[in-house]
Every structure is written in C-alpha cells, then in structure tokens.
Amino acid sequence: MRSASATTDVSNPERSEEASVLFADRRNRLDNVVQAIDLGLLAPLLVGMAAVIIFVLSYAYLLQKLG
C-alpha cells in the first residue's frame, strides 16, 4: 500500500485525487462530530461551567478577605 501525501500536486492528477479523498474522509468525520453535539445540552452545560467558575472565584476572594 502506498501512502499519499497531504498536499495536492497539479502536475500529477493521481496524487491530487488521493489527497482530495483523504480530506473528504476527514471532512465527513468532522461533520459527524458536529452533528453529534446536542445544542439543547450544550447551553445548560456552559451555564453550569460559568456558575462553577464564578463560585470558585468568589470563594477564593472571600477566603482572602476573611483570612
């Protein structure tokens, strides 16, 4: 089996075609990952992460003031 380079070569159509097939496969996998992300779950997750960050920062601030 011959490995194909990641760049396209205009002087060699066979190599260009192999590279485009390689990138098409990666693009399909990326599209599947993007479609798998549930936007209904993403927003509450981001809000929860922001709340945790704010809580940790305020707790550290209060410990500094009280200590």
Protein Blocks (a to p, Z undefined) as FASTA:
>chain_A
ZZddfbdcfklmklmmmmmmmmmmmmmmmmmmmmmpcfklmmmmmmmmmmmmmmmmmmmm
mmmmmZZ
